Amino acid sequence: MNKNSSNIMALAPNTSNKRETVCIFGTGDFGRALGYKMIQSGYPVVFGSRSKQASSLIPKDAEVLSHAEAAQKSAIIIIAIQRQHYNFLTSLAEVLHGKVLVDISNNLKINQYPESNAEYLAQLVPGAKVVKAFNTVSAWALQSGTLDASRQVFVCGDDMEAKQMVMDIVRALGLTPVDQGSLLAAQEIENYPLQLFPMWKFPILLSLGLVTFFFFYCLTRDVIYTYIYENKDFSFFIAISIPNRICPILALILLSLVYLPGVLAAIIQLYRGTKYRRFPDWLDKWMLCRKQLGLVALAFASLHAVYTLVIPIRSFVRWRSNNQIISQALNNKTEPLNTTNAWISDSYLALGILGFFFFVLLGITSLPSVSNSVNWREFRFVQSKLGYLTLILCTAHTMVYGGKWFLSPSSYRWYLPSAYMLALIIPCIVLVVKFVLVFPCLDKPLTRIRQGWERNPPYSEQSNYIINKSAV
């Protein structure tokens, strides 16, 4: 077919919706899943295999040939085999010259080899155009139609035309290509699927540490102390009472830790007088996992709500209520309604309900499907303004509940304050410092700094004027 006839065909309407043939080296799980998905998207697929005999697992509309024969049929060859089996490609160097080789392999551990698999492939077949792609998508995701999995496909390569061809295939499969630049990014792309919840590690470890600390703290105060000094067995508190104390404490502390790094960042910027210097590494990492901290806090708040709902059906609570009723009946005396206690109780419940409502709202807006539907200003309003409102409500909820114990000597068992008092330390610090930062004398310079102003710029206006004058 000559060039003119091919141009005529390109201008003619595409009635068959036929796409260019794609070759896949490898008939494993991922190779077969990718081939099936491509056939569904209208791509003719040919598999290159050591055996020409078609397996029953291979899509029926695909052709199976030897590696050399399959490579000759397509300009794009997807290498769906492991790195340790790449050596046979050197014998096909002449056939693969000028072809686009798509490396989709992963390793067993991070930085397993000095260079990435894609760079190693480029060294073995120097005449080919190597592109890294598809390694962040699983065979299961392809088979399930990518509805329940990530749709992003990271793509990198040195040849722009080859990379564009691969990105077109990604889009045709209903996935979203993300250009990561040159082949130097392949190492990072290959490490990405091997990371196990990288942003969740700190929040989870911190939560486990706090849960352990407060569990033994409450166990010491509420079970061990009462058993030694009052000869009462409250060991059953471990099932409901102690978890229902730990969950709100953890929710409040973790929520305050979401906003504490922002307060620290503001103080550092005010001290330095510029925003053009990096924060300490620990603060950078802390700020990157604030979303995860907030979601873990929401999980503890939800558990607290569930635990609270089962309180009326607890055996201990029903026993205590019955004893009070019988005691009043025997004494022929009823206790009058204490309006002050009623106000405290209702205020405590109202603050908790409102705090939990805004807590859930923060969690919903952090979901990608929701956050992508709002603009930056709306997202910032919810996460910042309503976030601090949530922190205020939850802190007030805790204060109303445990405030009466602050000045009560009986609440200090073994000189240990109630766990709720400890829970208020960090939230109160965050709210007090944030309140101070709202003052105009601090808020205005902080706003100017975040808009680019510097207290001590690298060069002054006078020196800049002198330099420009001398240049003239």
C-alpha positions as CSV (number, residue, x, y, z in Angstrom):
1,M,0.0,0.0,0.0
2,N,1.5,3.4,-1.0
3,K,1.4,6.6,1.0
4,N,-1.4,8.2,-1.0
5,S,-3.7,5.2,-0.6
6,S,-3.1,5.1,3.1
7,N,-4.0,8.8,3.4
8,I,-7.2,8.2,1.6
9,M,-8.1,5.3,3.9
10,A,-7.3,7.6,6.9
11,L,-9.8,10.2,5.6
12,A,-12.4,7.6,4.9
13,P,-14.9,6.8,7.6
14,N,-13.7,3.9,9.8
15,T,-16.6,1.5,9.5
16,S,-14.8,-1.5,10.9
17,N,-13.3,0.5,13.9
18,K,-10.1,-1.6,13.4
19,R,-7.0,-0.7,15.4
20,E,-3.4,-1.5,14.9
21,T,-2.2,-5.0,15.9
22,V,-0.6,-5.3,19.3
23,C,1.9,-8.1,20.2
24,I,2.2,-9.5,23.7
25,F,5.2,-11.6,24.8
26,G,4.0,-13.9,27.5
27,T,0.8,-15.9,28.1
28,G,0.7,-15.6,31.9
29,D,-2.2,-14.2,33.9
30,F,-1.5,-10.5,33.2
31,G,-0.7,-11.1,29.6
32,R,-3.9,-12.9,29.0
33,A,-6.0,-10.4,30.9
34,L,-4.4,-7.5,29.0
35,G,-4.9,-9.3,25.7
36,Y,-8.6,-10.0,26.5
37,K,-9.1,-6.3,27.4
38,M,-7.5,-5.1,24.2
39,I,-9.6,-7.4,22.1
40,Q,-12.7,-6.0,23.8
41,S,-11.4,-2.5,22.9
42,G,-11.0,-3.5,19.2
43,Y,-7.3,-4.3,19.0
44,P,-6.1,-7.3,17.0
45,V,-3.8,-9.2,19.4
46,V,-1.1,-11.7,18.7
47,F,0.7,-13.5,21.4
48,G,4.4,-14.4,21.2
49,S,5.1,-17.7,23.0
50,R,7.7,-20.4,23.2
51,S,4.9,-22.8,22.2
52,K,2.7,-22.1,19.1
53,Q,0.0,-24.4,20.5
54,A,-2.8,-22.2,21.7
55,S,-3.8,-22.7,25.3
56,S,-7.5,-22.9,26.3
57,L,-6.9,-19.9,28.6
58,I,-5.8,-17.6,25.8
59,P,-8.6,-15.4,24.3
60,K,-10.1,-17.3,21.3
61,D,-9.8,-14.2,19.0
62,A,-6.1,-13.9,19.6
63,E,-3.4,-15.5,17.5
64,V,-0.4,-17.4,19.0
65,L,2.9,-17.4,17.1
66,S,6.6,-17.7,17.9
67,H,8.3,-14.6,19.4
68,A,9.9,-13.6,16.1
69,E,6.8,-14.1,14.0
70,A,4.6,-12.2,16.4
71,A,7.1,-9.3,16.7
72,Q,7.0,-8.9,12.9
73,K,3.3,-8.4,12.9
74,S,3.2,-5.3,15.2
75,A,5.0,-2.1,16.0
76,I,4.1,-2.3,19.6
77,I,5.2,-5.3,21.7
78,I,4.2,-5.6,25.3
79,I,6.7,-7.6,27.4
80,A,4.6,-9.5,29.9
81,I,7.4,-11.6,31.3
82,Q,9.7,-11.4,34.3
83,R,13.1,-9.7,34.2
84,Q,15.0,-12.9,34.7
85,H,13.6,-14.2,31.3
86,Y,14.6,-11.1,29.3
87,N,17.8,-12.7,27.9
88,F,16.1,-14.4,24.9
89,L,15.3,-10.9,23.6
90,T,18.9,-10.3,22.6
91,S,18.5,-12.9,19.9
92,L,15.6,-10.9,18.5
93,A,17.4,-7.6,18.5
94,E,17.2,-7.3,14.7
95,V,13.5,-8.0,14.6
96,L,12.8,-5.7,17.5
97,H,14.8,-2.8,16.1
98,G,12.7,0.3,15.9
99,K,9.8,-1.4,17.7
100,V,8.0,0.0,20.8
101,L,8.7,-2.3,23.7
102,V,6.3,-1.8,26.7
103,D,7.8,-3.1,29.9
104,I,5.1,-4.0,32.4
105,S,7.1,-6.0,34.9
106,N,7.4,-5.6,38.7
107,N,9.9,-6.9,41.2
108,L,9.6,-8.7,44.5
109,K,11.1,-5.9,46.7
110,I,11.8,-2.2,46.4
111,N,15.1,-1.4,44.6
112,Q,15.8,-5.1,44.0
113,Y,18.2,-4.2,41.1
114,P,20.6,-1.3,40.6
115,E,18.7,-0.2,37.6
116,S,15.0,-0.4,36.7
117,N,13.7,-3.3,34.6
118,A,12.8,-0.9,31.8
119,E,16.3,0.5,31.7
120,Y,17.7,-3.0,31.8
121,L,15.5,-3.9,28.8
122,A,16.7,-0.8,27.0
123,Q,20.3,-2.0,27.5
124,L,19.5,-5.5,26.1
125,V,17.7,-4.2,23.0
126,P,19.3,-0.8,22.3
127,G,17.6,-0.4,19.0
128,A,14.1,-0.5,20.5
129,K,12.0,2.3,22.0
130,V,11.3,1.2,25.6
131,V,8.3,2.5,27.5
132,K,7.3,1.6,31.0
133,A,3.5,1.2,31.6
134,F,0.7,-1.0,33.0
135,N,2.8,-2.3,36.0
136,T,0.4,-0.5,38.5
137,V,-2.7,-2.3,37.2
138,S,-3.5,-5.8,38.2
139,A,-4.8,-8.7,36.1
140,W,-7.9,-8.7,38.4
141,A,-8.5,-5.0,37.7
142,L,-8.4,-5.6,34.0
143,Q,-10.8,-8.6,34.2
144,S,-13.3,-6.7,36.4
145,G,-13.4,-3.8,34.0
146,T,-11.4,-1.5,36.3
147,L,-14.6,-0.4,38.0
148,D,-13.4,-1.4,41.5
149,A,-9.7,-0.5,41.1
150,S,-7.4,2.4,40.3
151,R,-7.7,3.6,36.7
152,Q,-4.3,5.4,36.7
153,V,-1.5,4.0,34.5
154,F,1.9,5.6,35.0
155,V,3.8,5.9,31.7
156,C,7.4,6.9,31.1
157,G,9.9,6.7,28.3
158,D,12.5,8.6,26.4
159,D,10.8,8.6,23.0
160,M,7.8,10.9,22.9
161,E,6.1,9.4,19.9
162,A,6.4,5.9,21.4
163,K,5.1,7.1,24.7
164,Q,2.1,8.7,23.0
165,M,1.3,5.5,21.2
166,V,1.2,3.7,24.5
167,M,-0.9,6.4,26.2
168,D,-3.4,6.1,23.3
169,I,-3.8,2.4,24.1
170,V,-4.2,3.2,27.8
171,R,-7.0,5.6,27.0
172,A,-8.7,3.1,24.6
173,L,-8.8,0.5,27.4
174,G,-10.8,3.0,29.6
175,L,-7.8,3.8,31.8
176,T,-6.1,7.1,32.6
177,P,-2.5,7.6,31.5
178,V,-0.2,9.7,33.7
179,D,2.9,10.9,32.0
180,Q,5.9,10.5,34.5
181,G,8.6,11.8,32.1
182,S,11.7,10.0,30.9
183,L,12.7,6.4,31.5
184,L,14.6,7.6,34.6
185,A,11.3,7.6,36.4
186,A,10.8,3.8,35.8
187,Q,12.5,2.9,39.1
188,E,10.0,5.0,41.0
189,I,7.1,3.6,39.0
190,E,8.3,0.0,39.7
191,N,8.6,0.7,43.4
192,Y,5.1,2.1,43.7
193,P,3.1,-1.2,43.6
194,L,5.5,-2.6,46.3
195,Q,4.7,0.1,48.8
196,L,2.2,-1.1,51.5
197,F,0.1,1.8,52.5
198,P,3.0,4.3,52.6
199,M,0.9,7.2,53.8
200,W,-0.9,5.1,56.4
201,K,2.1,3.7,58.2
202,F,2.6,6.7,60.6
203,P,-1.1,7.1,61.4
204,I,-1.6,3.4,62.1
205,L,1.6,3.0,64.2
206,L,0.7,6.2,66.1
207,S,-2.8,5.0,66.7
208,L,-1.6,1.6,67.9
209,G,0.8,3.2,70.3
210,L,-1.8,5.6,71.7
211,V,-4.4,2.7,72.0
212,T,-1.9,0.6,74.0
213,F,-0.9,3.5,76.3
214,F,-4.5,4.6,77.1
215,F,-5.7,1.0,77.5
216,F,-3.2,0.2,80.2
217,Y,-3.7,3.7,81.7
218,C,-7.5,3.2,82.0
219,L,-6.9,-0.4,83.1
220,T,-4.7,0.8,85.9
221,R,-7.2,3.5,87.1
222,D,-10.5,1.8,86.6
223,V,-9.8,-1.9,87.2
224,I,-6.6,-2.5,89.1
225,Y,-7.0,0.5,91.5
226,T,-10.7,-0.3,92.4
227,Y,-9.8,-4.0,92.9
228,I,-6.9,-3.2,95.3
229,Y,-8.5,-0.3,97.3
230,E,-12.2,-0.9,97.0
231,N,-12.2,-4.7,96.6
232,K,-14.5,-4.4,93.5
233,D,-14.1,-6.5,90.4
234,F,-14.7,-4.3,87.4
235,S,-12.7,-6.4,85.0
236,F,-15.7,-6.6,82.6
237,F,-15.0,-2.9,81.9
238,I,-12.4,-4.2,79.4
239,A,-15.1,-5.2,77.0
240,I,-17.2,-1.9,76.7
241,S,-16.3,0.8,79.2
242,I,-12.6,1.1,78.5
243,P,-12.9,0.9,74.7
244,N,-15.6,3.5,74.9
245,R,-13.2,5.8,76.8
246,I,-10.3,5.1,74.4
247,C,-12.2,5.7,71.1
248,P,-13.2,9.3,71.8
249,I,-9.8,10.1,73.3
250,L,-8.1,8.8,70.2
251,A,-10.5,10.6,67.9
252,L,-9.9,13.9,69.6
253,I,-6.1,13.6,69.7
254,L,-5.8,12.4,66.1
255,L,-8.1,15.2,64.9
256,S,-6.0,17.8,66.7
257,L,-2.8,16.2,65.2
258,V,-4.4,16.9,61.7
259,Y,-4.3,20.6,62.4
260,L,-1.2,20.8,64.6
261,P,1.3,20.6,61.7
262,G,-0.4,23.6,60.0
263,V,0.0,25.6,63.1
264,L,3.6,24.6,63.4
265,A,4.2,25.5,59.8
266,A,2.7,29.0,60.3
267,I,5.0,29.6,63.3
268,I,8.0,28.5,61.3
269,Q,7.1,30.8,58.4
270,L,6.6,33.7,60.7
271,Y,9.9,33.1,62.4
272,R,11.8,32.7,59.1
273,G,9.9,35.5,57.3
274,T,9.7,33.5,54.1
275,K,7.9,30.6,52.5
276,Y,10.7,29.7,50.2
277,R,12.6,27.4,52.6
278,R,11.7,23.8,53.1
279,F,10.1,22.6,56.3
280,P,12.0,20.0,58.3
281,D,11.5,16.5,56.9
282,W,9.5,15.3,59.8
283,L,7.0,18.2,59.4
284,D,6.8,17.5,55.6
285,K,6.0,13.9,56.2
286,W,3.5,14.7,58.9
287,M,1.6,17.2,56.6
288,L,1.5,14.6,53.8
289,C,-0.4,12.1,56.0
290,R,-3.0,14.5,57.5
291,K,-5.8,13.0,55.4
292,Q,-5.0,9.5,56.8
293,L,-4.8,10.8,60.3
294,G,-8.2,12.4,59.9
295,L,-9.8,9.2,58.5
296,V,-8.4,7.1,61.4
297,A,-9.8,9.7,63.8
298,L,-13.2,9.4,62.1
299,A,-13.0,5.6,62.5
300,F,-12.5,6.0,66.3
301,A,-15.3,8.5,66.5
302,S,-17.6,6.1,64.7
303,L,-16.7,3.3,67.1
304,H,-17.4,5.7,70.0
305,A,-20.9,6.4,68.6
306,V,-21.6,2.6,68.2
307,Y,-20.3,1.8,71.7
308,T,-22.5,4.7,73.2
309,L,-25.7,3.3,71.5
310,V,-25.3,-0.1,73.3
311,I,-24.9,1.5,76.8
312,P,-28.6,1.2,77.8
313,I,-28.7,-2.6,77.1
314,R,-25.5,-3.4,79.2
315,S,-26.1,-5.6,82.2
316,F,-24.1,-3.3,84.5
317,V,-26.1,-0.2,83.5
318,R,-29.5,-2.0,84.0
319,W,-28.3,-3.4,87.4
320,R,-27.3,0.1,88.5
321,S,-30.6,1.6,87.3
322,N,-32.7,-1.1,89.1
323,N,-30.7,-0.6,92.3
324,Q,-31.5,3.2,92.2
325,I,-35.2,2.6,91.6
326,I,-35.4,0.0,94.4
327,S,-33.5,2.2,96.8
328,Q,-35.8,5.1,96.1
329,A,-38.9,2.9,96.6
330,L,-37.6,1.5,99.9
331,N,-36.8,4.9,101.2
332,N,-40.1,6.3,99.8
333,K,-38.2,9.2,98.4
334,T,-37.6,10.4,94.9
335,E,-34.8,12.6,93.8
336,P,-35.9,15.9,92.3
337,L,-34.7,16.9,88.9
338,N,-31.4,18.7,88.9
339,T,-31.7,21.3,86.2
340,T,-28.0,22.0,86.2
341,N,-27.1,18.4,85.6
342,A,-29.8,18.2,82.9
343,W,-28.3,21.2,81.1
344,I,-24.8,19.7,81.4
345,S,-26.0,16.3,80.1
346,D,-28.0,17.7,77.2
347,S,-25.2,20.1,76.2
348,Y,-22.7,17.2,76.3
349,L,-24.9,15.2,74.0
350,A,-25.7,18.1,71.6
351,L,-22.0,19.0,71.3
352,G,-21.2,15.3,70.6
353,I,-23.8,15.0,67.9
354,L,-22.8,18.2,66.2
355,G,-19.1,17.3,66.4
356,F,-19.7,13.8,64.9
357,F,-21.8,15.3,62.1
358,F,-19.1,17.7,61.0
359,F,-16.5,14.9,61.5
360,V,-18.4,12.7,59.0
361,L,-18.7,15.7,56.7
362,L,-14.9,16.2,56.7
363,G,-14.5,12.5,55.9
364,I,-16.9,12.6,53.0
365,T,-15.3,15.6,51.4
366,S,-11.9,13.9,51.6
367,L,-13.0,11.2,49.2
368,P,-11.6,11.7,45.7
369,S,-15.0,11.5,44.1
370,V,-16.3,14.3,46.3
371,S,-13.1,16.5,46.5
372,N,-12.8,16.4,42.6
373,S,-16.3,17.9,42.3
374,V,-15.6,21.1,44.4
375,N,-13.1,23.9,43.7
376,W,-10.1,24.7,45.7
377,R,-11.8,27.4,47.8
378,E,-14.7,25.2,48.7
379,F,-12.4,22.3,49.7
380,R,-10.3,24.6,51.8
381,F,-13.3,26.1,53.5
382,V,-14.6,22.6,54.5
383,Q,-11.3,21.1,55.5
384,S,-10.0,24.2,57.3
385,K,-12.9,26.3,58.6
386,L,-15.3,23.5,59.3
387,G,-12.4,21.3,60.4
388,Y,-11.5,23.8,63.2
389,L,-15.2,24.0,64.1
390,T,-15.3,20.2,64.4
391,L,-12.2,20.4,66.7
392,I,-13.9,23.1,68.9
393,L,-17.1,21.1,69.2
394,C,-15.3,17.8,70.0
395,T,-13.1,19.6,72.6
396,A,-16.1,21.3,74.2
397,H,-17.9,17.9,74.2
398,T,-15.0,16.4,76.2
399,M,-14.7,19.4,78.5
400,V,-18.4,19.3,79.4
401,Y,-18.1,15.6,80.1
402,G,-14.9,15.5,82.1
403,G,-14.6,19.1,83.3
404,K,-16.2,18.3,86.7
405,W,-13.3,16.0,87.5
406,F,-10.5,18.6,87.1
407,L,-10.8,19.9,90.7
408,S,-12.1,16.7,92.3
409,P,-9.3,15.0,94.4
410,S,-11.1,11.6,94.2
411,S,-10.6,11.6,90.4
412,Y,-6.8,11.4,90.8
413,R,-6.2,7.7,91.5
414,W,-2.6,7.0,92.3
415,Y,-2.1,10.7,91.4
416,L,-3.1,9.9,87.8
417,P,-5.6,12.3,86.3
418,S,-8.6,11.0,84.3
419,A,-7.7,10.0,80.7
420,Y,-10.1,12.7,79.4
421,M,-7.8,15.3,81.0
422,L,-4.9,14.0,79.0
423,A,-7.0,14.0,75.8
424,L,-7.5,17.7,76.1
425,I,-3.9,18.8,76.2
426,I,-3.1,18.7,72.5
427,P,-6.5,20.0,71.2
428,C,-6.3,23.0,73.7
429,I,-2.8,23.8,72.6
430,V,-3.8,23.8,68.9
431,L,-6.9,25.9,69.5
432,V,-5.1,28.5,71.7
433,V,-2.2,28.9,69.2
434,K,-4.6,29.1,66.3
435,F,-6.6,31.7,68.1
436,V,-3.4,33.8,68.7
437,L,-2.5,33.4,65.0
438,V,-5.8,34.9,64.0
439,F,-4.9,38.3,65.5
440,P,-4.2,40.8,62.8
441,C,-0.7,41.5,64.0
442,L,0.2,37.9,63.1
443,D,-2.3,37.1,60.5
444,K,-1.4,39.9,58.1
445,P,2.3,39.2,57.9
446,L,1.6,35.5,57.6
447,T,-0.7,36.2,54.7
448,R,1.9,38.4,53.0
449,I,4.6,35.7,53.5
450,R,2.3,33.1,51.9
451,Q,1.7,35.5,49.0
452,G,5.5,35.7,48.3
453,W,6.7,38.5,50.5
454,E,10.1,37.9,52.3
455,R,11.4,39.7,55.4
456,N,15.1,39.3,54.3
457,P,15.1,38.7,50.5
458,P,18.3,37.3,48.9
459,Y,18.9,40.7,47.4
460,S,17.4,44.1,48.4
461,E,15.7,46.5,46.0
462,Q,18.6,48.9,46.3
463,S,21.2,46.3,45.3
464,N,18.9,45.2,42.4
465,Y,18.8,48.8,41.3
466,I,22.6,49.1,41.4
467,I,23.0,45.9,39.4
468,N,20.5,47.1,36.7
469,K,22.2,50.5,36.6
470,S,25.6,49.1,36.1
471,A,24.3,46.8,33.4
472,V,23.1,49.8,31.4
